[in-house]
Amino acid sequence: MSFKRLDAEDFLISADSITATLWSTDTPTLTEFYTSSAQESSATGDYYLNIYQTSSLLSEARVQFAIAYADALGSGSVLYNTGINGKSPTSTLYGQYRSLVLEDENSTFSFGGVTADNFYIISFDRARYKESLFPGSLTLTLTSGSNSQTITDNSNYVTTVEYQGSNRVFQLVSGSAGVRNTTVSANGYTNSSGSYGWLLPDIGVILLNPLALQETTGNGGIGHTTSRTSNTDDENPAVLYEFISDGASFTINSKETISSDYIFIRARNSEFNYTTNASFISGSTGELIYNSFINSPQTYITTVGMYNDNNDLLAVAKLSRPLVKDFTKEVLIRTRIDF
């Protein structure tokens, strides 16, 4: 075994963006959606519904995303305490997402220039979207009875990315796969209720604007009015679940950046021609087994080990086949570490 110190020029760091389907079905589009009756009847069912790609009773069931409803007034859910008005699961969710997204307790949500004090939440499971959602890949069909609307994001049409707090924000518009539908309006918004919501790719969240959904189909909506009854469980998350399930088409991809550290191992003609391997020398005398090895040695490189200054082994690279090495040959081995 021989050692050689690496130089700065032997290292190269590269980063590549990789996109993949988000769903655990390994298909681009999710067409079937399931909930868990146990979760619906539990205390968490007051806040959100987990959505699976198959029956939650099956071992292969995995949470794909969760649906929730947030309301600044606390409407649409039962109050924690009837003596304290406006404090309910929906108001809690509104406050949480105002802090998470807007990062300012005094700010309000504005979808395409129209202020809204309530919204639906689609929060993707962290294991699904990895680093972030991939803007421009969204196609979500929402169906209510005979009314249907397909939405995407406007990432392909913005020259300056919009931020809310430290979060990238893209408006949701009528269209599919990043291509907007201008039948209703030139920018893909509804006629009077602004955009359909926000895509927040870096935190894996979609916010849907109820005002846009209540528009007629001619104005870009699906004719649904969100229930905002005070101190009543209006089950709005279940309503949105039905819209998504009846639409039977939800496409969105994940994106992650893979950084690679390339390390170039150079064996020049005068290096690594001898070895301390026991097969190279005589065990009794310590001499080379063959006299020809004195002036014309030959070794085979099979493994590269990388050590720190404390002589600790940090990484090992195995070659696909042994490389012959002698004074007439030089070797360049490229290794890669992904992180």
N, C-alpha and C positions, 0 to 999 in steps of 0.2 A: 504494500500500500504506500502510495506516494502523495505528498501534499503540495499545493500551490496556492499562493494568495491571489485572490481575484482583484482586479483593478476596477476603477470606477467605470471605465468604458465597457466593461463586461456586463453591465446591467442596463436593462431597458424596461420602462414601465409603459404599458399600453392599456387603454380602456375601450371596451366595446359594449354597445347597447344591444340587448337581446330582448325580443318580444316573444310572448307565448300566450296560448289560450289561458284564460283565467280559471275556467271551471275544472273541477276534478274529474269530469267525464272525458277530458282531453279532446273535446269537440269545441269548435269556435262558438257555437250557438247552443244555449240552454233552452230546451223546449218544454220540459216538465218541471214542476215545482211542487214541493211538499212541505207541510208544517208538522209539528209535533203536538199532538193533543195534550200530552203531559206538560209540555212547556206553556201551552196556551192557558191551561187551567191553573198554573202555578203563579206565584207572585210576580215573576218576571214578565208574565204575559200582559200585565198592565202597562209595561214599558215598550216591549218590542216582540217581534216574532222572528224566530230563526227559520230560514228557508233552506231546504235540502234538495239535492238532485234526485233523490229517490226516497222511498218510505223511510222514516226515521227509525223504524223497527228493524231495518236490515243492517247488517254489520258494515256494509260498504257506504252507508249514509254519512255524508260530510256536510257541515254547514257551509253554504256558498255565500250567503249574505243575510243580513237582518233588516227588517222593516220596522220603522217607528214613526210616530207623529209628534210634532212639537208645536206648542201653542203658547204664545206669550201671556195670554189671559188665563191659562190653565184649563181652558175648555176642552171638551172631548174626553175627559177622564174624571174619575171620582176624586174629590178632595181628600188630602191626607187627614185633615181635621175640618169638620163642617164649620167650626168657629173661625177658621182662617181662610178667607176667600182667595181664590186664585192660586193656591198652592197645591199642585197635583203632579202626577207623573209627566204630563205634557208640558207643564211650565218648567219642571226640572230639566227636561230634555232641551227645551228652548234655551235655558240659561247655560247648559253645558255646551251646546253647539255655538252659542254666541261667544263664549270664552275660547272654545277650540278654534273656531273659524275666524271670527272678527277680531278676537283678542282685545275686545273693548266692551265693557259692560254697558256702555251708553250708546253703542252703535245699533243700527237696525239692518235687517236684511233687505236688499233691493235687487230684484231679479229683472234684469234688462231695463232698469230705470223705474220699476214699479215696486214700491215698498210693500212688504208682506210681513205680518206678525204671526204667521203660522206656515208650516211646511212639512212635507213628508221627507223621511230620511231612508236612504238605502246605503247601508254600511257594509262593505265587503269584508269577509273574513280575512284576517291578516295573512294567513297561510296561502290564500288564493292569489293576492295581488303582489306579493313579494316586495319590491321596492316602491312601485307606484303603478297607477293605472296608465294605460297608453292612450293619450288623447287622439281623437280621430278614428278610434276603433269601435266606438259605442253605437249600437243600434238597439233600441228598446221600444217594443210595441206595447201600448196600453189600450185595452179594449173594455168598453162598458156597454153591454148590450150589443146594439148594432153600430155603435160609434167606436171608432178606432183612430189612434194617432201614433205615428212612429217618430221618435226623437233621437237626436245625436248631439254632438257638441260642435261648437264653432271654431275649434282650434285651427282649422285650415284657413280661416278667414281673418285672423287677427295678426297684426304686425307687431303690436306691443302687448305682451302678456299682462293681463289684469291680476292684481294681487289683493287679497283681503287679509290684513295682518301679514303674516309671512307665508300665506298659502296661495298657490297658483289657482286661479279661478277661470273656468271657461263657461260661457253661457250655453244652456241647452236650447236647441232650436229644432224645428220640424225638419226631418230628413233622416238619413241613414249612412252609416260608415263614414262620417265626417263630411258628407255632402248634404247641404241644406236644401230644403224644399221651399221654393219661393212662391208657391201657389197662394198662400195666405198673405204673406208679406215678403218684401225684398230681403230682409235680414233673417227670415225664418221664425221670427217671434209671432205671438198672437196679435190680433188687431189692437187690443186695448189693455191687456194684462201683462205685457212684457214678455220675457223669455219663459221657458218651461222650468227654469231653475238653474242650478250650478253643477258642474262637474269639478270636483276637488281631487285631482289625481294623486297628490302627494300624501293624502291621508285616507285614500280609498273610500271616498264618500260621494254620493249623489244626493242633492237636495232638490225636491220637486215642488214647484209653485202651484198651490191649490187654485189660485185665481186663474191660472192658465188652463187647468183641467176643467174648470166649470164653464169655460167658453163653449159655444155651440160648435159643431163640426165645421160649419162654414167659416167660423172665426178662429179655427185651429184647435179647439178643445175636444173633450169627449162628453160634454154635457153633465159633468158630475159636480155637485155642490157638497163640499166637505162639511160634515156634521160638527158643530161647535156648541153643543149643549153644555151648559154649566153644570158641574157636579154630576155628570152622567158619563158612563163608559160607552162612547160612541163606536168603539172598535174600528177606528180609522185605519190602523195598520192592516187589519184583516181585509178591509175594503181595497186598499192598494194591492194587497196580495192577490185578490181576485182579478184586478185589472191586469196584473203581470201574468198570472196564470192563464187567463183567457186570451191574452195577446200571444202567448206561447212562442215568443221569440226575444231572446235577450243575448246580445253579443257584446263582449268587451274583452280586451286583452290586457295582459300585465306587461310591465317593462322593468328591466333591471340592468344595471351597469356592472359588468364583470371586469375587474381590474386584473391584469396579468403582469407578473414580474418575470421578464425573460432574462435568463442568466446564460451567458455564452462561456462554455468551458473549452479552453484552447490547449491542445497538447502539441507543442512544437516538435520539430524533428528530433531534437536532442533530449526531449523529456519523456518520462514514463516508458522507457525502453527496458528497464530492469524492474524486477519485482522482488518482494520479500516472501512470496509464496513458497511454501515448503517444496512444491514440485519443481522449483527452479534450481534448488541446490541440494547437495548431498547432506543427508542428516548426520553423517558420522564426521565428515571433515569440514563442512561448511563451504565447500567449493562448488562452483557451477558444475552441473551434471554433464553438460556438453561443452567442450572447449570452444566450439563455434559461437557460443553465447558471449564469449569475452569481447570480441570485436563486432559481432553481428547478432545481438540479442533480438528476441522477438517475444512480445507479450500480447495479451488479448484484453482489451478494455470491456468490462461487462457492467460495471456499476460506477456511479458518481455519487459521492457523499459530500454534503456541504456542512461545514463546521464553523462555529464562531471562534473568537479568540481564546475562549476557555476550553477549546477542544471538545465542545459538546456537539454531538451530531444533531443537526436541525432538519435535514431533509435528505432523501435518497432518491436518485433517479436510476431506473433500470433500463438498459438498452434492449431493444428488440432482438438484437443478435450481437455476438461478440465482434469487436472491431480489432483487426490485427494492427499492431503498432511496432515499428522498428525505426532505425535512423533515416530511412528513405521516405517516411510518411509523416504527415501532420494531420491532426484530427480537430474538427470543430464540432462540438456537441451543444445543441441548443436545448435548454431546459425551460419549462414554464411552470410558474406557480400561480394558480388562480385564487383570488380572494375577494 
